[in-house]
Amino acid sequence: MSLLNNKVAVVSGGGSGIGRAIAETYAQEGAKVVIADINEAHGEETVNHIKKAGGEAFFIKADSSKAEDNKKLVEAIVSKYGRLDIACNNAGIGGPAAPTGEYDIDAWDKVIGLNLSGVFYACRYQIEQMMKNGGGSIVNIASIHGTVAAPNSPAYTASKHGVVGLTKNIAAEYGQKNIRCNAVGPGYIETPLLTDHLNKEMMEAVAAKSTMNRLGTPQEIADLVTFLSSDKSSFTTGSYIIADGGYTAI
């Protein structure tokens, strides 16, 4: 039997990169998948990929940095399927590069607003619904920079550390209410978020810092997230699992 057979799942930032890989893997494992993204064209493209492969999915345009959008997203899912079993909160941005003493205030607010506040808003309404349907599993996408610094990216580093802390808090609060919450910390993954900002030489330099001497793939993150979303990880909650090819090991 598939890992997520007949589960109802939502993936924010599901229009590209890691989010798309997670959504497609959820569908391959039998879930009914709701794709949320601010980019309608990208989100619909993910839905089309899933449907062509024989899966079930639909798209809802949402700005994950807005509390009301997160609330309406959960309401729309429940209106269609009657429940919400799995959530992967993946939407995020990197922000500009500058040291803390020079960092733009508006940029700080934007990064924190999506990467941390957006995850809180999502969890807030997901948990409310999961309590009604008897439990669920939440996976928040953090980063290796939820544990180590990213010089010249203070907002990103702070936001991802915050996601890890929020994840642990949720696990502590809802562990006896059949709601699990875990975080995944991807290292440097070959996605548009990375390739749009780094040239070939820079990517090779980053890859060389991992013990495997390569970048990760979205599918490698998706497989881990799918395991954490499934009942195969039923005793795992409050965990922050790094998938970085050994980047933080040395």
N, C-alpha and C positions, 0 to 999 in steps of 0.2 A: 504494500500500500504506500502511496505517496506520503511524504512527511507532513504536508499541510492540507490534506484532502478535505475539501469543503470548508476550509477556514476562510474568513473574511479579513483581508489585510489591506492596509493603506501604506503607501510609500510617498513621503514628501520629497521634492526634488527628483522625482522619478522620470524626468524627461531626458536625462542624459547621464553619461558616466557611471559612477557607482550606483546611483539610484535606479537607473534603467536596468542594470545587471541584476540588482536585487529584485525589482519588480518582475522581470522575466523569469528569474529562478523561482520566486514564489509561485508564479503561474505554472511553471513546469512541475512543481511539487503539489499541484492540485488546488491552490488557493484561488479565490475570487479576488482580484486585485484592483484597488482603486489607486489611480495615479494622480497625485497632486503636484502641480508645478505652476510657476508664474508665467512660463512660456508655453502658450497653448499649442503651437506647432510641434514643439519637442514632445510634449505630453501625449498628444494624439499619435505621434509617430511610435512611441513606446506601446501604446494600446494596439496599434496596427500590427506591430511585431508579435505581440502576445496572441492576438486573434489568429494571425496567419499560422502560428504554431499550434493552434487548437485550444488555446487558453481563453479564460474569461477575464475581461478588464474593461474599465471605463475611466474617463478622464474628468477631473474637476479642476478648474482654474482656481488657484488660491495663492495668496501672498502669505507665506508662513510667518512673516514678521508681525502679522496683525492678529490680535486675539480673536476678533470677530470672524475672520476668515477660517481660523482653526475650529471655532465653534460650529460654524455653518458646514464645514467639511464633514465633521462627525455626524451632524444631523442629516446630511445628504446620504451618507453611507448607511445610517440606520433606516432612513426612509426607504432605501432600495433593498437592503438585505436583512434588516431587523436586528443586526448585531455588529460588533467589531471585536475580532479575536486577536489580531496582530497589528502592530504599528511599528514602522521604521521611520524615525525622524532623521532625515538625511539632508534636507535643504541647508545650504550654507554658502558663505562667501569668504574669500581670503582677505580682502581689504588692501589698501595701499601699503607700501613699504616706507617706514620712517621710524627713527628711534622714539622712545616714549616722550622725551622732552620736546619733540617737534611734531608729534602725531596730531593730525587734524581732529578736532572735537566732533565734527559732524560725521567723519569717517568712523570714529570710535562708536558713536551711537548707532550707526547703521550696522556695523559688524556685530556688536553686542545684541542689537535688536533682532537680528535674524538668527545668529548662531546660538545664542543663549536664551533670550526672552522668547524667541520663536519656539524653541524646544520646550520651554516651560508651558507656554500656551497650549501646544499640542498635547503634551502629557496631561495637563489639567483636564482637558475635555475627553481625551481618550480614557483616562482612568475613570472618570465619571460614568462613561458608558460601560466600560468593562466591569465595573462594580454591579451594574444592572444585569449583565448577561453572564455573571458567575466567574469572571476571571479573564486573563489574557496575558499576552507577552509583548513587551515594548523593548525595542532595540534603538538606542540613540547613537548616531554616528558622531564620534568625537574625532580624535586625531592622535598621532604620537605627541602632538603639542598639547595634549591634555596631561602630559607628565614631564616633558622637557621643553625648554624655551625655544622660541623661534625669533631670534634677534631681528629687530626692525618690524616685527608683527605683534605688537603688544595687545591689540584688541583681539586678534585671532587666538593668541596663546591664552589670554584671560577667559575668552568665551569657551574654549575647549576644556580648560581646567574646570570651569563652571559646569559644563555638561556632565563631566565625570562626577562631580559632587552632587549634582541634582539626581543623577542616576542612582547613586548609593542611597540618597535620602528616600527616594521613592521605594526602593527595595526594602528599606527598613520599615517604612510605614505600611506597606501592603503585602509583605511576605506571608502573612497569615490570612490573606484575603484572596489568594489564588491569582495574584497579579505579579508577574516577574518583570524586572527591568534591568537590562544590561547595557553596557556601552562597548563599542568597538573603536579601537584607535588605529586607523589605517596609517601606514607610512606613506612613502611617495608612490602613488599609483598613476599609471599611464591613462589619464583622462584629459578631456578638454581643459579642465581647471588648471592642470599642470602644463600641458603642452602649449597652451595659449600664452603662458608667462615665461617659459624657459626655452632657449634654443637647444639644438642637439648637443652641443658641448656641455651646456649646463646640466642637461638631463643625465648625460653620461657621468658627470662629476657627482651628482646626487646618487645615482645608482651605485657608484663605487664605494659609497659610504656604508652600504649594507653588506652583511656577511655573504649574501648571495650574489652580490655584484650585478643587480638588475632592479628594475622597477617592478612593482606589483601590477596585477591586472584587476580590473573591476570584478571579474568572475571569482577571483580568489577571495575578495571581500564578501561578495554575495553568498558564497557557499558557507562562510562562517556565520554571517547574519542569519541565513536560513536555518542553520543548526540551532542557533540561540532562540530563534522564533518558534521552533518546533518543540514537541513534547519530549524529544530525545535529550533535551537539556533541562528537564523538569526540576532538577536540584540546583540549578545555576541561576543566581540572582544577585544583583549588586556587584557584579564582576565588570572589570574594565579590561578587555582583552586586546592586546596590541598585536597587529598583523603588519609587520614592517620589514620582513626579510632580514631581521637581526640588526636593523639600524640602531636601535637604542641599546643593544647588547654590548656595544664596544665604544 
